[in-house]
Amino acid sequence: MSAVFGKSLQRIETSIPGLVLFELPVHGDARGWFKENWQREKMTALGLPDFGPVQNNISFNDAVGTTRGIHAEPWDKWVSVATGRIFGAWVDLREGPTFGAVFTTEIDPSRAIFVPRGVGNSYQTLEPNTGYTYLVNDHWSPDSDYAFLNLADEIAAISWPIPLSDVEISEKDNAHPRLADVKPVVPRGILVLGANGQLGQALRARLGDAANIEYATRAELDLTDPDLSSARRWRNYGLIINAAAYTAVDLAETPEGRRQAWSANATAVAAIARIADEYGVTLLHISSDYVFDGTEKSPYSEDAPLCPLGVYGETKAAGDLAASTAARHYIIRTSWVIGEGNNFVRTMHSLAKRGVDPRVVSDQHGRLSFTSDIADAIVHLYETCAPYGVYNVTGSGDPQSWAQIAEEIFRLSGHDPRRVTPVSTSTYFAGASRPIAPRPANSVLDLAKVVKTGFTPRDAHQSLVEYVNGMENKS
């Protein structure tokens, strides 16, 4: 018996990012020994990813020197030893600055190691009758992408305890390429839903068109399709960004609009949340200030009670609840979104140029949220592994009314801001012949939580200045 008794459960970082060694408590006496080989609550508390294993495999090796090749698979592994002892070697075969990094150590029953997707894994047995076990969070598939490295690679230069010339190695492992010829494993994919919308376009500009980034419109991926679970190999994604929504707030008050709003903003979100939860994918869902009634005098925090006024707000609130059922979720609440395409700023700028003097609502207050800033916040939360949950993301600075913003747009574009006539919401919509959705009077969201993660939202007024100047330069 080679295990060490009496260790404390301990997390040990290695030279390869995400490859984490754990010391395991093993309790033994004259009868034998016992250990908790995998204990979700205790180990995740120490920072181990809650990787959702779906299969437990055991490789029995009867002879000393049994050597297995360096294989990088598209799933995470929890590797341990039930009996015996191994020399383990891991090589980072993921795309990035640590490609080719090597870590080696001995593993006995009192140690285990978490091997992230794309890190090559191999071992050599140091005792007879060694039982090598591993949990994985996906099932093997011939269509998956794998990477392999030759055990004798000169760059990796692994110091095997037993020379490779003295052990039996399979022909397949001997034929694996050297490091210089290995195609790096790309990161898990990012899927952006609502690719043609204002935020979808900003995300494309921010994330680019790398091989692991995918953009989809509703025509390309219908989230209400009964066959959604087989529409993609979902385990290959690390992040799904749901920037798709039905946003016609007034049409949502009509029978057909109500149906469409509930389908896109609630039913579809529930479907993708189930997928994300099943396959261990992070879901980032975009929400709205319309989940609140706007009657509070102070900014709304993330944990304020949901109290929507109209159909659109009701469907967005339902979508928030659905998205929160995914274990790994971010919900970004934003307001008054401005990006590419039709929006309030472009409308006011056009009216100013055409000599039209608008009436603009003066009793609704909030901050503009520019899609480029929202996209930056999304990337920040995901890349920094911020705690899951709800985050408010808007522009920063003093809140303004729609009328005040319109006046500033006129001024920035060289026109008299007094051409804008401030009016109340009730006056603006008086005599409307179609259903009008109620608007929250206060759309100001508290930004303290996202700031604590290290992200500072840009000043909304400064962003407006740059946006209008950009339109002026193009005209």
C-alpha beads as a LAMMPS data file, in Angstrom:
LAMMPS data file: protein, C-alpha beads

475 atoms
474 bonds

1 atom types
1 bond types

-500.0 500.0 xlo xhi
-500.0 500.0 ylo yhi
-500.0 500.0 zlo zhi

Masses

1 110.0

Atoms # bond

1 1 1 0.000 0.000 0.000
2 1 1 1.610 3.277 -1.173
3 1 1 -0.975 5.800 -0.009
4 1 1 -0.092 8.333 2.664
5 1 1 -2.631 8.442 5.502
6 1 1 -3.805 11.537 7.326
7 1 1 -3.424 14.280 4.710
8 1 1 -5.746 17.268 4.740
9 1 1 -7.784 18.013 1.626
10 1 1 -5.638 20.554 -0.180
11 1 1 -5.583 22.262 -3.570
12 1 1 -2.162 22.668 -5.230
13 1 1 -1.656 24.804 -8.333
14 1 1 0.585 23.514 -11.117
15 1 1 2.587 25.153 -13.897
16 1 1 -0.263 24.522 -16.376
17 1 1 -3.293 26.835 -15.999
18 1 1 -6.361 24.893 -14.889
19 1 1 -4.409 21.709 -14.118
20 1 1 -4.926 21.377 -10.364
21 1 1 -3.459 18.772 -8.023
22 1 1 -5.377 17.730 -4.906
23 1 1 -4.092 16.015 -1.783
24 1 1 -6.783 13.624 -0.539
25 1 1 -7.423 12.467 3.046
26 1 1 -7.064 8.688 3.256
27 1 1 -8.183 6.933 6.433
28 1 1 -6.788 3.463 7.137
29 1 1 -6.310 0.766 9.750
30 1 1 -5.617 -2.981 9.871
31 1 1 -8.681 -3.661 7.739
32 1 1 -7.640 -1.418 4.857
33 1 1 -8.364 2.188 3.955
34 1 1 -11.106 4.612 2.871
35 1 1 -11.139 7.930 1.022
36 1 1 -13.601 10.317 -0.573
37 1 1 -12.266 10.123 -4.104
38 1 1 -14.676 12.749 -5.428
39 1 1 -16.576 15.027 -3.080
40 1 1 -18.379 17.770 -4.945
41 1 1 -19.207 20.130 -2.078
42 1 1 -15.790 20.128 -0.417
43 1 1 -13.768 20.225 -3.622
44 1 1 -15.741 22.945 -5.375
45 1 1 -15.392 24.992 -2.186
46 1 1 -11.637 24.824 -2.805
47 1 1 -12.076 26.126 -6.343
48 1 1 -12.377 22.918 -8.344
49 1 1 -14.717 23.506 -11.311
50 1 1 -18.113 21.905 -10.883
51 1 1 -17.440 20.033 -14.092
52 1 1 -20.433 17.664 -14.071
53 1 1 -18.967 14.184 -14.667
54 1 1 -21.108 11.761 -16.669
55 1 1 -18.879 8.675 -16.771
56 1 1 -16.405 6.852 -14.526
57 1 1 -13.664 4.776 -16.211
58 1 1 -11.068 2.417 -14.754
59 1 1 -7.852 1.258 -16.419
60 1 1 -6.230 -1.745 -14.717
61 1 1 -2.500 -2.248 -15.288
62 1 1 -0.924 -5.480 -14.070
63 1 1 2.755 -4.711 -14.750
64 1 1 5.237 -2.044 -13.665
65 1 1 6.171 0.266 -16.547
66 1 1 2.853 0.191 -18.376
67 1 1 2.967 3.470 -20.320
68 1 1 -0.004 5.196 -21.903
69 1 1 0.271 7.841 -24.618
70 1 1 -0.231 11.589 -24.339
71 1 1 -3.847 12.229 -25.316
72 1 1 -5.741 15.531 -25.082
73 1 1 -9.497 15.068 -25.252
74 1 1 -12.361 17.579 -25.585
75 1 1 -13.576 17.056 -22.034
76 1 1 -12.398 17.536 -18.449
77 1 1 -11.053 14.647 -16.372
78 1 1 -10.671 13.907 -12.664
79 1 1 -7.777 11.450 -12.451
80 1 1 -6.954 9.352 -9.405
81 1 1 -5.520 5.981 -8.428
82 1 1 -7.490 3.289 -6.608
83 1 1 -4.525 0.974 -6.024
84 1 1 -0.838 1.212 -6.833
85 1 1 1.082 4.270 -7.994
86 1 1 1.785 6.098 -11.250
87 1 1 4.109 8.715 -12.656
88 1 1 1.836 11.156 -14.447
89 1 1 2.836 13.579 -17.204
90 1 1 0.653 16.380 -18.560
91 1 1 1.383 18.623 -21.534
92 1 1 -0.655 21.709 -22.384
93 1 1 -1.828 21.233 -25.977
94 1 1 -4.291 24.128 -25.916
95 1 1 -3.972 27.123 -28.157
96 1 1 -2.280 29.949 -26.278
97 1 1 0.918 31.098 -24.547
98 1 1 1.291 27.952 -22.385
99 1 1 1.152 25.541 -25.341
100 1 1 3.810 22.872 -24.705
101 1 1 4.091 23.464 -20.929
102 1 1 4.787 20.257 -18.984
103 1 1 3.911 19.135 -15.461
104 1 1 4.827 15.800 -13.887
105 1 1 4.198 14.208 -10.500
106 1 1 3.500 10.884 -8.824
107 1 1 -0.087 9.941 -8.028
108 1 1 -1.075 7.389 -5.370
109 1 1 -4.464 6.910 -3.651
110 1 1 -3.846 10.021 -1.550
111 1 1 -3.617 12.311 -4.591
112 1 1 -5.822 13.250 -7.534
113 1 1 -5.582 15.769 -10.347
114 1 1 -8.092 17.763 -12.384
115 1 1 -7.165 17.783 -16.072
116 1 1 -8.931 20.472 -18.115
117 1 1 -10.029 20.003 -21.698
118 1 1 -7.117 20.174 -24.135
119 1 1 -4.339 19.222 -21.712
120 1 1 -2.557 16.046 -22.811
121 1 1 -2.642 13.298 -20.208
122 1 1 -0.340 10.243 -19.876
123 1 1 1.115 7.980 -17.206
124 1 1 3.544 5.206 -16.391
125 1 1 2.817 2.640 -13.685
126 1 1 5.323 2.365 -10.823
127 1 1 3.715 -0.585 -9.036
128 1 1 2.022 -3.771 -10.232
129 1 1 -1.758 -4.085 -10.137
130 1 1 -2.345 -0.368 -10.471
131 1 1 -5.954 0.748 -10.852
132 1 1 -6.102 4.102 -12.659
133 1 1 -9.514 5.789 -12.510
134 1 1 -10.949 8.903 -14.105
135 1 1 -14.234 10.764 -14.226
136 1 1 -15.105 12.589 -17.477
137 1 1 -17.857 15.066 -18.281
138 1 1 -18.681 13.927 -21.794
139 1 1 -19.102 10.676 -23.684
140 1 1 -16.588 9.551 -26.258
141 1 1 -17.453 10.369 -29.845
142 1 1 -15.542 9.694 -33.082
143 1 1 -16.546 13.178 -34.256
144 1 1 -14.801 14.965 -31.388
145 1 1 -11.492 16.793 -31.807
146 1 1 -8.519 15.136 -30.131
147 1 1 -4.826 16.032 -29.936
148 1 1 -1.960 13.597 -29.446
149 1 1 1.740 14.012 -28.660
150 1 1 4.598 11.559 -28.987
151 1 1 5.820 10.275 -25.629
152 1 1 9.416 10.852 -26.663
153 1 1 8.987 14.420 -27.872
154 1 1 12.270 16.268 -27.499
155 1 1 10.710 19.643 -26.679
156 1 1 8.466 18.330 -23.914
157 1 1 11.473 16.296 -22.702
158 1 1 9.561 14.268 -20.111
159 1 1 11.885 12.458 -17.702
160 1 1 10.169 9.076 -17.554
161 1 1 11.219 7.039 -14.468
162 1 1 11.512 3.954 -16.627
163 1 1 13.158 4.656 -19.993
164 1 1 10.762 4.348 -22.902
165 1 1 13.163 1.904 -24.502
166 1 1 12.525 -0.508 -21.627
167 1 1 8.712 -0.472 -21.715
168 1 1 6.118 -1.664 -24.167
169 1 1 4.380 1.149 -26.037
170 1 1 1.590 0.693 -28.530
171 1 1 2.319 1.317 -32.189
172 1 1 -0.389 3.945 -32.196
173 1 1 1.246 5.926 -29.382
174 1 1 4.641 5.635 -31.054
175 1 1 3.195 7.137 -34.214
176 1 1 1.884 10.292 -32.571
177 1 1 3.402 13.579 -33.839
178 1 1 6.082 15.714 -32.249
179 1 1 5.040 18.983 -30.620
180 1 1 5.966 21.061 -33.658
181 1 1 3.392 19.153 -35.703
182 1 1 0.554 19.131 -33.142
183 1 1 -2.481 21.224 -34.043
184 1 1 -3.358 23.122 -30.849
185 1 1 -6.732 22.498 -29.242
186 1 1 -8.921 25.587 -29.674
187 1 1 -10.886 26.886 -26.651
188 1 1 -14.444 25.739 -26.080
189 1 1 -16.778 27.566 -28.379
190 1 1 -18.772 30.733 -27.823
191 1 1 -22.238 30.852 -29.377
192 1 1 -23.858 34.264 -29.827
193 1 1 -27.622 34.218 -30.306
194 1 1 -29.302 37.258 -31.838
195 1 1 -26.317 37.855 -34.095
196 1 1 -28.030 40.468 -36.279
197 1 1 -29.241 42.666 -33.433
198 1 1 -27.500 45.754 -32.067
199 1 1 -25.709 43.841 -29.317
200 1 1 -25.052 40.862 -31.608
201 1 1 -23.216 43.140 -34.022
202 1 1 -21.195 44.673 -31.180
203 1 1 -20.249 41.202 -29.947
204 1 1 -19.054 40.269 -33.420
205 1 1 -16.885 43.394 -33.471
206 1 1 -15.550 42.567 -29.981
207 1 1 -15.045 38.806 -30.333
208 1 1 -14.163 38.584 -34.022
209 1 1 -14.468 35.552 -36.237
210 1 1 -12.123 33.051 -34.587
211 1 1 -12.716 29.378 -35.293
212 1 1 -14.375 28.814 -31.917
213 1 1 -16.804 31.763 -32.200
214 1 1 -20.207 31.111 -33.753
215 1 1 -22.999 33.578 -34.479
216 1 1 -26.593 32.501 -35.035
217 1 1 -29.834 34.214 -35.926
218 1 1 -33.208 32.749 -35.057
219 1 1 -33.506 31.496 -38.645
220 1 1 -30.287 29.539 -38.132
221 1 1 -31.116 28.192 -34.666
222 1 1 -34.706 28.083 -33.411
223 1 1 -34.597 27.734 -29.624
224 1 1 -38.196 26.517 -29.536
225 1 1 -37.457 23.602 -31.865
226 1 1 -38.292 20.270 -30.132
227 1 1 -35.023 18.871 -31.524
228 1 1 -32.885 21.642 -29.991
229 1 1 -30.897 19.202 -27.845
230 1 1 -29.475 17.558 -30.964
231 1 1 -29.052 20.754 -33.009
232 1 1 -25.465 21.248 -31.818
233 1 1 -22.797 19.304 -29.953
234 1 1 -23.456 21.463 -26.926
235 1 1 -20.576 20.185 -24.804
236 1 1 -18.194 21.847 -27.275
237 1 1 -19.387 25.279 -26.129
238 1 1 -18.091 27.052 -23.064
239 1 1 -20.408 30.053 -23.314
240 1 1 -23.784 30.824 -24.867
241 1 1 -24.635 34.526 -25.077
242 1 1 -28.349 35.066 -25.497
243 1 1 -28.631 38.500 -27.094
244 1 1 -31.833 37.537 -28.904
245 1 1 -35.129 39.032 -27.788
246 1 1 -38.480 40.342 -28.912
247 1 1 -38.175 44.070 -28.146
248 1 1 -41.283 45.642 -29.734
249 1 1 -42.688 46.738 -26.372
250 1 1 -45.906 48.218 -27.761
251 1 1 -46.665 45.413 -30.210
252 1 1 -46.212 42.998 -27.305
253 1 1 -49.519 44.366 -25.984
254 1 1 -51.359 42.941 -29.030
255 1 1 -52.504 39.283 -29.220
256 1 1 -49.927 38.288 -31.854
257 1 1 -47.179 40.348 -30.255
258 1 1 -47.899 38.781 -26.887
259 1 1 -47.452 35.314 -28.368
260 1 1 -44.182 36.260 -30.055
261 1 1 -42.822 38.025 -26.969
262 1 1 -43.504 35.063 -24.679
263 1 1 -42.020 32.656 -27.213
264 1 1 -38.770 34.600 -27.726
265 1 1 -38.252 36.086 -24.267
266 1 1 -39.382 33.237 -22.015
267 1 1 -39.964 29.898 -23.759
268 1 1 -36.755 30.140 -25.794
269 1 1 -34.718 31.173 -22.740
270 1 1 -36.041 28.209 -20.764
271 1 1 -35.027 25.871 -23.588
272 1 1 -31.460 27.135 -23.835
273 1 1 -31.130 27.223 -20.032
274 1 1 -31.988 23.496 -19.892
275 1 1 -29.346 22.816 -22.549
276 1 1 -26.728 24.907 -20.750
277 1 1 -27.401 23.200 -17.432
278 1 1 -27.306 19.707 -18.919
279 1 1 -23.989 20.200 -20.702
280 1 1 -22.159 22.384 -18.204
281 1 1 -22.193 25.453 -20.450
282 1 1 -22.203 28.999 -19.100
283 1 1 -25.323 30.932 -20.144
284 1 1 -25.123 34.704 -20.345
285 1 1 -28.582 36.214 -20.820
286 1 1 -29.427 39.838 -21.570
287 1 1 -32.235 41.340 -19.523
288 1 1 -33.922 44.730 -19.245
289 1 1 -34.905 47.539 -16.899
290 1 1 -38.506 46.719 -17.883
291 1 1 -38.539 43.930 -15.273
292 1 1 -39.130 46.769 -12.762
293 1 1 -42.093 49.120 -12.499
294 1 1 -39.892 52.201 -12.120
295 1 1 -41.661 53.549 -9.030
296 1 1 -38.607 53.476 -6.748
297 1 1 -36.781 56.745 -6.165
298 1 1 -33.306 55.191 -5.958
299 1 1 -31.389 53.055 -8.511
300 1 1 -32.488 49.434 -8.770
301 1 1 -30.082 46.837 -7.412
302 1 1 -29.711 43.348 -8.828
303 1 1 -31.764 41.782 -6.043
304 1 1 -34.695 44.204 -6.238
305 1 1 -38.052 42.384 -6.572
306 1 1 -39.240 41.881 -10.130
307 1 1 -42.413 43.871 -10.764
308 1 1 -42.975 44.424 -14.506
309 1 1 -45.713 46.726 -15.788
310 1 1 -46.497 45.345 -19.261
311 1 1 -46.271 42.215 -21.396
312 1 1 -42.723 42.868 -22.578
313 1 1 -41.531 43.343 -18.987
314 1 1 -43.405 40.231 -17.892
315 1 1 -41.729 38.107 -20.553
316 1 1 -38.279 39.488 -19.711
317 1 1 -38.844 38.780 -16.012
318 1 1 -39.882 35.226 -16.889
319 1 1 -36.745 34.901 -19.016
320 1 1 -34.601 35.995 -16.072
321 1 1 -36.112 33.298 -13.885
322 1 1 -35.598 30.706 -16.610
323 1 1 -31.969 31.704 -17.193
324 1 1 -31.245 31.494 -13.465
325 1 1 -32.033 27.760 -13.493
326 1 1 -28.733 27.109 -15.312
327 1 1 -26.029 26.395 -12.736
328 1 1 -23.542 28.583 -14.613
329 1 1 -25.396 31.752 -15.489
330 1 1 -24.898 35.468 -15.854
331 1 1 -27.882 37.750 -16.298
332 1 1 -26.993 41.232 -17.506
333 1 1 -29.679 43.845 -16.938
334 1 1 -29.302 46.902 -19.085
335 1 1 -31.392 49.842 -20.292
336 1 1 -31.796 52.282 -23.167
337 1 1 -29.530 50.330 -25.514
338 1 1 -27.713 52.139 -28.327
339 1 1 -25.711 50.413 -31.075
340 1 1 -25.706 49.904 -34.818
341 1 1 -29.094 50.123 -36.503
342 1 1 -32.222 52.069 -35.595
343 1 1 -32.176 53.620 -32.135
344 1 1 -33.132 56.766 -30.247
345 1 1 -29.863 58.615 -30.880
346 1 1 -29.987 58.037 -34.625
347 1 1 -33.648 59.081 -34.738
348 1 1 -32.995 62.366 -32.914
349 1 1 -29.916 63.052 -35.023
350 1 1 -31.954 62.516 -38.186
351 1 1 -34.767 64.789 -36.982
352 1 1 -32.283 67.539 -36.173
353 1 1 -30.775 67.312 -39.657
354 1 1 -34.176 67.297 -41.369
355 1 1 -35.493 70.306 -39.489
356 1 1 -38.093 68.382 -37.495
357 1 1 -38.780 69.686 -33.979
358 1 1 -39.696 66.682 -31.813
359 1 1 -41.696 66.277 -28.632
360 1 1 -39.739 64.006 -26.283
361 1 1 -40.709 62.414 -22.965
362 1 1 -39.282 64.159 -19.922
363 1 1 -40.610 62.077 -17.010
364 1 1 -38.660 58.860 -17.669
365 1 1 -35.093 58.824 -16.353
366 1 1 -32.171 56.471 -16.946
367 1 1 -28.765 56.086 -18.570
368 1 1 -27.880 55.142 -22.121
369 1 1 -26.127 51.797 -22.571
370 1 1 -23.881 51.512 -25.614
371 1 1 -23.534 48.027 -27.043
372 1 1 -19.744 48.205 -27.266
373 1 1 -19.625 48.754 -23.499
374 1 1 -22.064 45.901 -22.850
375 1 1 -19.924 43.621 -25.038
376 1 1 -16.829 44.609 -23.024
377 1 1 -18.668 43.805 -19.785
378 1 1 -19.706 40.390 -21.118
379 1 1 -16.129 39.495 -22.025
380 1 1 -14.890 40.787 -18.671
381 1 1 -17.321 38.730 -16.594
382 1 1 -16.588 35.544 -18.530
383 1 1 -12.818 35.861 -18.780
384 1 1 -12.345 36.856 -15.142
385 1 1 -14.644 34.046 -13.952
386 1 1 -16.719 36.528 -11.966
387 1 1 -19.226 34.921 -9.588
388 1 1 -22.340 33.759 -11.396
389 1 1 -25.493 35.796 -10.962
390 1 1 -27.199 39.017 -12.013
391 1 1 -25.249 42.160 -12.956
392 1 1 -26.516 45.602 -13.913
393 1 1 -24.604 47.036 -16.873
394 1 1 -25.393 50.497 -18.240
395 1 1 -23.445 53.638 -18.914
396 1 1 -22.322 55.484 -15.790
397 1 1 -22.786 59.114 -14.785
398 1 1 -25.791 61.231 -13.930
399 1 1 -29.193 59.917 -15.038
400 1 1 -31.083 61.959 -17.606
401 1 1 -34.524 62.062 -19.170
402 1 1 -35.119 61.180 -22.798
403 1 1 -35.779 64.869 -23.445
404 1 1 -32.445 65.919 -21.916
405 1 1 -30.615 63.361 -24.048
406 1 1 -32.449 64.585 -27.159
407 1 1 -31.448 68.169 -26.394
408 1 1 -27.816 67.084 -26.071
409 1 1 -27.957 65.234 -29.399
410 1 1 -29.261 68.400 -31.068
411 1 1 -26.507 70.464 -29.471
412 1 1 -23.734 68.007 -30.407
413 1 1 -24.921 67.971 -34.016
414 1 1 -24.870 71.778 -34.249
415 1 1 -28.569 72.470 -33.766
416 1 1 -30.575 74.481 -31.240
417 1 1 -31.559 72.168 -28.343
418 1 1 -34.597 74.388 -27.705
419 1 1 -36.171 72.765 -30.740
420 1 1 -36.862 69.780 -28.469
421 1 1 -40.137 70.100 -26.539
422 1 1 -40.233 68.137 -23.257
423 1 1 -43.595 66.462 -22.571
424 1 1 -44.995 63.949 -20.111
425 1 1 -45.424 60.307 -21.086
426 1 1 -49.190 60.596 -20.882
427 1 1 -49.172 63.656 -23.153
428 1 1 -46.821 62.023 -25.645
429 1 1 -49.069 58.983 -26.098
430 1 1 -52.405 60.784 -25.791
431 1 1 -54.756 59.797 -28.579
432 1 1 -52.643 56.828 -29.727
433 1 1 -54.671 54.469 -31.925
434 1 1 -52.674 51.364 -31.002
435 1 1 -51.916 49.684 -27.658
436 1 1 -49.137 51.396 -25.717
437 1 1 -47.009 49.530 -23.203
438 1 1 -46.454 51.181 -19.815
439 1 1 -42.907 52.451 -19.316
440 1 1 -40.965 52.521 -16.048
441 1 1 -40.407 56.117 -14.936
442 1 1 -37.134 55.211 -13.208
443 1 1 -34.800 53.017 -15.290
444 1 1 -31.649 53.819 -13.320
445 1 1 -29.719 50.669 -12.365
446 1 1 -27.177 50.438 -9.538
447 1 1 -23.727 49.612 -10.957
448 1 1 -21.834 48.861 -7.736
449 1 1 -21.843 45.079 -8.177
450 1 1 -20.237 45.006 -11.624
451 1 1 -17.713 47.655 -10.538
452 1 1 -16.615 45.339 -7.705
453 1 1 -15.617 42.739 -10.309
454 1 1 -13.106 45.206 -11.779
455 1 1 -15.222 46.518 -14.639
456 1 1 -15.853 50.262 -14.804
457 1 1 -18.752 51.235 -17.095
458 1 1 -17.976 54.146 -19.382
459 1 1 -19.585 57.515 -18.778
460 1 1 -22.829 57.552 -20.768
461 1 1 -22.462 61.198 -21.778
462 1 1 -18.920 60.722 -23.074
463 1 1 -20.061 57.700 -25.073
464 1 1 -22.904 59.778 -26.500
465 1 1 -20.462 62.510 -27.556
466 1 1 -18.286 59.989 -29.385
467 1 1 -21.306 58.305 -30.985
468 1 1 -22.761 61.557 -32.316
469 1 1 -19.357 62.765 -33.482
470 1 1 -19.012 59.516 -35.388
471 1 1 -22.309 60.115 -37.158
472 1 1 -21.323 63.708 -37.892
473 1 1 -18.035 62.582 -39.474
474 1 1 -19.905 60.146 -41.742
475 1 1 -22.471 62.730 -42.880

Bonds

1 1 1 2
2 1 2 3
3 1 3 4
4 1 4 5
5 1 5 6
6 1 6 7
7 1 7 8
8 1 8 9
9 1 9 10
10 1 10 11
11 1 11 12
12 1 12 13
13 1 13 14
14 1 14 15
15 1 15 16
16 1 16 17
17 1 17 18
18 1 18 19
19 1 19 20
20 1 20 21
21 1 21 22
22 1 22 23
23 1 23 24
24 1 24 25
25 1 25 26
26 1 26 27
27 1 27 28
28 1 28 29
29 1 29 30
30 1 30 31
31 1 31 32
32 1 32 33
33 1 33 34
34 1 34 35
35 1 35 36
36 1 36 37
37 1 37 38
38 1 38 39
39 1 39 40
40 1 40 41
41 1 41 42
42 1 42 43
43 1 43 44
44 1 44 45
45 1 45 46
46 1 46 47
47 1 47 48
48 1 48 49
49 1 49 50
50 1 50 51
51 1 51 52
52 1 52 53
53 1 53 54
54 1 54 55
55 1 55 56
56 1 56 57
57 1 57 58
58 1 58 59
59 1 59 60
60 1 60 61
61 1 61 62
62 1 62 63
63 1 63 64
64 1 64 65
65 1 65 66
66 1 66 67
67 1 67 68
68 1 68 69
69 1 69 70
70 1 70 71
71 1 71 72
72 1 72 73
73 1 73 74
74 1 74 75
75 1 75 76
76 1 76 77
77 1 77 78
78 1 78 79
79 1 79 80
80 1 80 81
81 1 81 82
82 1 82 83
83 1 83 84
84 1 84 85
85 1 85 86
86 1 86 87
87 1 87 88
88 1 88 89
89 1 89 90
90 1 90 91
91 1 91 92
92 1 92 93
93 1 93 94
94 1 94 95
95 1 95 96
96 1 96 97
97 1 97 98
98 1 98 99
99 1 99 100
100 1 100 101
101 1 101 102
102 1 102 103
103 1 103 104
104 1 104 105
105 1 105 106
106 1 106 107
107 1 107 108
108 1 108 109
109 1 109 110
110 1 110 111
111 1 111 112
112 1 112 113
113 1 113 114
114 1 114 115
115 1 115 116
116 1 116 117
117 1 117 118
118 1 118 119
119 1 119 120
120 1 120 121
121 1 121 122
122 1 122 123
123 1 123 124
124 1 124 125
125 1 125 126
126 1 126 127
127 1 127 128
128 1 128 129
129 1 129 130
130 1 130 131
131 1 131 132
132 1 132 133
133 1 133 134
134 1 134 135
135 1 135 136
136 1 136 137
137 1 137 138
138 1 138 139
139 1 139 140
140 1 140 141
141 1 141 142
142 1 142 143
143 1 143 144
144 1 144 145
145 1 145 146
146 1 146 147
147 1 147 148
148 1 148 149
149 1 149 150
150 1 150 151
151 1 151 152
152 1 152 153
153 1 153 154
154 1 154 155
155 1 155 156
156 1 156 157
157 1 157 158
158 1 158 159
159 1 159 160
160 1 160 161
161 1 161 162
162 1 162 163
163 1 163 164
164 1 164 165
165 1 165 166
166 1 166 167
167 1 167 168
168 1 168 169
169 1 169 170
170 1 170 171
171 1 171 172
172 1 172 173
173 1 173 174
174 1 174 175
175 1 175 176
176 1 176 177
177 1 177 178
178 1 178 179
179 1 179 180
180 1 180 181
181 1 181 182
182 1 182 183
183 1 183 184
184 1 184 185
185 1 185 186
186 1 186 187
187 1 187 188
188 1 188 189
189 1 189 190
190 1 190 191
191 1 191 192
192 1 192 193
193 1 193 194
194 1 194 195
195 1 195 196
196 1 196 197
197 1 197 198
198 1 198 199
199 1 199 200
200 1 200 201
201 1 201 202
202 1 202 203
203 1 203 204
204 1 204 205
205 1 205 206
206 1 206 207
207 1 207 208
208 1 208 209
209 1 209 210
210 1 210 211
211 1 211 212
212 1 212 213
213 1 213 214
214 1 214 215
215 1 215 216
216 1 216 217
217 1 217 218
218 1 218 219
219 1 219 220
220 1 220 221
221 1 221 222
222 1 222 223
223 1 223 224
224 1 224 225
225 1 225 226
226 1 226 227
227 1 227 228
228 1 228 229
229 1 229 230
230 1 230 231
231 1 231 232
232 1 232 233
233 1 233 234
234 1 234 235
235 1 235 236
236 1 236 237
237 1 237 238
238 1 238 239
239 1 239 240
240 1 240 241
241 1 241 242
242 1 242 243
243 1 243 244
244 1 244 245
245 1 245 246
246 1 246 247
247 1 247 248
248 1 248 249
249 1 249 250
250 1 250 251
251 1 251 252
252 1 252 253
253 1 253 254
254 1 254 255
255 1 255 256
256 1 256 257
257 1 257 258
258 1 258 259
259 1 259 260
260 1 260 261
261 1 261 262
262 1 262 263
263 1 263 264
264 1 264 265
265 1 265 266
266 1 266 267
267 1 267 268
268 1 268 269
269 1 269 270
270 1 270 271
271 1 271 272
272 1 272 273
273 1 273 274
274 1 274 275
275 1 275 276
276 1 276 277
277 1 277 278
278 1 278 279
279 1 279 280
280 1 280 281
281 1 281 282
282 1 282 283
283 1 283 284
284 1 284 285
285 1 285 286
286 1 286 287
287 1 287 288
288 1 288 289
289 1 289 290
290 1 290 291
291 1 291 292
292 1 292 293
293 1 293 294
294 1 294 295
295 1 295 296
296 1 296 297
297 1 297 298
298 1 298 299
299 1 299 300
300 1 300 301
301 1 301 302
302 1 302 303
303 1 303 304
304 1 304 305
305 1 305 306
306 1 306 307
307 1 307 308
308 1 308 309
309 1 309 310
310 1 310 311
311 1 311 312
312 1 312 313
313 1 313 314
314 1 314 315
315 1 315 316
316 1 316 317
317 1 317 318
318 1 318 319
319 1 319 320
320 1 320 321
321 1 321 322
322 1 322 323
323 1 323 324
324 1 324 325
325 1 325 326
326 1 326 327
327 1 327 328
328 1 328 329
329 1 329 330
330 1 330 331
331 1 331 332
332 1 332 333
333 1 333 334
334 1 334 335
335 1 335 336
336 1 336 337
337 1 337 338
338 1 338 339
339 1 339 340
340 1 340 341
341 1 341 342
342 1 342 343
343 1 343 344
344 1 344 345
345 1 345 346
346 1 346 347
347 1 347 348
348 1 348 349
349 1 349 350
350 1 350 351
351 1 351 352
352 1 352 353
353 1 353 354
354 1 354 355
355 1 355 356
356 1 356 357
357 1 357 358
358 1 358 359
359 1 359 360
360 1 360 361
361 1 361 362
362 1 362 363
363 1 363 364
364 1 364 365
365 1 365 366
366 1 366 367
367 1 367 368
368 1 368 369
369 1 369 370
370 1 370 371
371 1 371 372
372 1 372 373
373 1 373 374
374 1 374 375
375 1 375 376
376 1 376 377
377 1 377 378
378 1 378 379
379 1 379 380
380 1 380 381
381 1 381 382
382 1 382 383
383 1 383 384
384 1 384 385
385 1 385 386
386 1 386 387
387 1 387 388
388 1 388 389
389 1 389 390
390 1 390 391
391 1 391 392
392 1 392 393
393 1 393 394
394 1 394 395
395 1 395 396
396 1 396 397
397 1 397 398
398 1 398 399
399 1 399 400
400 1 400 401
401 1 401 402
402 1 402 403
403 1 403 404
404 1 404 405
405 1 405 406
406 1 406 407
407 1 407 408
408 1 408 409
409 1 409 410
410 1 410 411
411 1 411 412
412 1 412 413
413 1 413 414
414 1 414 415
415 1 415 416
416 1 416 417
417 1 417 418
418 1 418 419
419 1 419 420
420 1 420 421
421 1 421 422
422 1 422 423
423 1 423 424
424 1 424 425
425 1 425 426
426 1 426 427
427 1 427 428
428 1 428 429
429 1 429 430
430 1 430 431
431 1 431 432
432 1 432 433
433 1 433 434
434 1 434 435
435 1 435 436
436 1 436 437
437 1 437 438
438 1 438 439
439 1 439 440
440 1 440 441
441 1 441 442
442 1 442 443
443 1 443 444
444 1 444 445
445 1 445 446
446 1 446 447
447 1 447 448
448 1 448 449
449 1 449 450
450 1 450 451
451 1 451 452
452 1 452 453
453 1 453 454
454 1 454 455
455 1 455 456
456 1 456 457
457 1 457 458
458 1 458 459
459 1 459 460
460 1 460 461
461 1 461 462
462 1 462 463
463 1 463 464
464 1 464 465
465 1 465 466
466 1 466 467
467 1 467 468
468 1 468 469
469 1 469 470
470 1 470 471
471 1 471 472
472 1 472 473
473 1 473 474
474 1 474 475
